[in-house]
């Protein structure tokens, strides 16, 4: 256990530019400390970088958009349903256009969701 204790120091001098580059490279890794990262470089050990899956980013962006759109449609639907439940016959007839337009928007959004899911599944099966 005594041989694993780090009690020796190595002092090195760097320029501002070298230090900035070292810190920038360190920022792109999963290592906890600059000392650990530097030690791994000096001892030629494996340095583990961060990996960002852009496919997942695109998926999350699209899902967020779909969620927002569907939430808006659901809100409109609830408001219209509440309005229709308290309406008389004349008001129901005058609101029929809004109902049809909302129904059309819901159908279009559901088609987008289905298309997106199908495309995502297809990409996933190809990988």
WOTASUL-V280939 format. One record per residue. RES is the residue in one small letter. SS is DSSP state (h for helix, s for strand, l for the rest). PHI is phi in whole degrees, 0 to 359 (none if undefined). Layout:
res={RES RES}
ss={SS SS}
phi={PHI PHI}
//
This chain:
res={x x x x x x x x x x x x x x x x x x x x x x x x x x x x x x x x x x x x x x x x x x x x x x x x x x x x x x x x x x x x x x x x x x x x x x x x x x x x x x x x x x x x x x x x x x x x x x x x x x x x x x x x x x x x x x x x x x x x x x x x x x x x x x x}
ss={l h h h l l l l l l l l l l l h h h h h h h h h h h h l s l l l l h h h h h h h h h l l l l l l s l l l l h h h h h h h h h h h h h h h h h h h h h h h h h h h h h h h h l l l h h h h h h h h h h h h h h h h h h h h h h h h h h h h h h h h h h h h h h l}
phi={none 297 286 271 283 268 234 252 247 235 259 230 252 230 281 303 297 297 294 298 294 299 293 295 296 299 298 268 240 263 288 283 222 295 297 298 300 296 300 297 295 298 267 55 265 291 252 262 272 280 242 248 277 292 298 293 300 296 298 296 298 293 296 296 297 297 298 298 296 293 297 298 295 296 297 298 298 297 295 291 297 298 297 290 292 256 271 269 300 295 292 298 296 287 271 302 298 298 297 295 295 295 299 297 296 297 298 296 295 295 296 298 298 299 297 296 298 299 295 295 298 298 297 296 290 281 273}
//
